[in-house]
């Protein structure tokens, strides 16, 4: 079952990258929610990761799980990120695969720059935080979010 989910996520990422990365949220829009998440990733050229988070939306907190795949990175690192959520009308629309291009180096402990991601429903996030570990990345990544 896990192999099927991994293969499906990888295919989704590959097709998304082949068709182009969706436009990111315009920060001139008002955020409609906040998000906090912790994510760990390990890999050599193909990266696999996972984690957990909480969406704060319309006075409620919605826990979620994260699965992730990336192409073009080496190392192991963990990130703690917080940020704003845009273009969200229903909490259920938060689920989905978020994509982004990425580049950077993490050596032990570093602050991450703003990371913008968008899912196939037009929901977008702008994330900032800290990363710990050792990583060199240049490529693309996808995060699969499933509500708990």
C-alpha positions, -999 to +999 in steps of 0.1 A: +000+000+000+028+024+009+046+016-024+014+025-043+011+059-024+047+066-030+044+058-067+013+079-071+029+109-053+060+106-075+039+105-107+019+135-095+051+154-089+066+144-123+034+154-142+031+187-122+067+196-130+063+186-167+032+209-170+048+237-151+048+249-115+016+268-106+017+305-099+024+313-063+002+334-040+004+371-045+013+384-010-009+415-016-039+393-009-050+390+027-041+357+044-071+336+055-053+312+078-020+303+094+000+271+093+027+255+114+046+224+103+076+202+110+091+183+081+121+159+078+137+150+045+165+126+035+179+117+001+204+116-026+191+130-059+156+117-050+144+130-016+117+115+006+103+132+036+074+134+061+060+154+090+031+169+107+014+203+110-016+223+120-038+246+099-054+274+118-085+285+098-118+303+108-112+298+146-104+261+143-072+240+143-069+212+117-040+187+122-025+172+090+002+147+079+028+155+053+045+132+028+071+147+004+091+139-026+118+160-042+142+158-072+177+173-071+190+173-035+214+155-012+215+153+026+193+151+056+176+179+073+146+189+094+126+221+091+102+239+114+081+263+094+052+288+100+034+309+075+002+322+060-024+305+039-041+322+009-071+314-014-086+289+011-124+288+012-130+254+028-107+235+052-110+204+030-094+223+001-061+225+021-055+188+013-035+181-019-001+182-035+019+214-031+047+221-055+077+244-055+111+250-070+140+251-045+176+258-041+200+263-012+225+249+013+218+240+049+248+235+072+238+226+107+213+254+115+200+281+091+169+303+086+149+294+056+140+321+031+103+325+022+091+294+005+059+296-016+038+266-025+005+261-042-018+231-046-040+220-075-070+238-059-053+272-059-046+272-022-012+287-015+012+290+015+041+313+022+064+296+047+094+307+068+114+290+095+145+272+105+163+242+090+188+219+108+211+193+092+232+191+061+216+195+027+224+208-008+194+213-030+186+225-065+155+211-080+118+207-073+097+193-045+062+183-038+044+180-004+014+158-001-009+170+027-036+148+041-060+160+068-062+139+099 
